[in-house]
Amino acid sequence: MQFYVKAAYAGLVTFLGSLLAALQAVEGIEIGDLATPAWVTIGLATVLAIGGVLGLQAAPPTVSTSVR
């Protein structure tokens, strides 16, 4: 269960960070003004962050201990 909480936290932080970066890219832009590619990028970054956390936790012991 702890892995899922870490993955959810990583996903939330990544989502908010990506959204902030997209909103700061153009001056005066709002959430409703974001184009579809921006939302796809935000979603992909979020999914990769969640998958990265879960993937490292589910890795075999020889792989997970070699990651520093």
N, C-alpha and C positions, 0 to 999 in steps of 0.2 A: 504494500500500500504506500510505503514511503517513497518508492520510485515514482509512482503516479503523481504524488504531490510535487515532487521535484520537477517532473516533466511539465505539469500544469503551470508551475511558477515560471519555468524557463519559457514556456509558450506565451504566457501573459507579458513577461518582460520584453520578449522579442516582438510581440505584436505591437505593444505600445511604443517601443523604440522605433520600429519600422514606420509606424503611423506618424510619429513625430518627425522623422527624417523626411517623409513624403510631404508633410505639410510645410516644412521649412524650406523645401526645395524651390518653391515659387512664392514670392511675396504676395500676401493677400488671398491665398487659396484657403478654402474651407473643406471640411470633410465631404460635403456634397459635390464638390468640384473635382474630386479625384477621379481619374479615368480608370477604366477596367484594368489596363496593364499594371497600374499602381496597386490595385487591390489584389491582383494575382501575385505580385511580388511580395506583398505583405503576408498573404496567406501562405505562400510557399516558404518564406522565411520562418513563419510560426511552426509549420508542420516539420520542417527540418530541425528546428530547435527541440521540439518534443521528441521526434524520432532519434535525435542524437543523444538525448539524455536516456531514453529507454534502451537504445542500442548499446550504450556503454555499460548500463547496469545489467543487461542480459547477456553480455559477452562471456565467453568461457574464462575461467580464472587466469589462464595463461595470457590472454589478451588484455583483460582489464587491469592486471597488475603491472603490465609493461607500459601502460599509458600514464605519463607523469602529469 
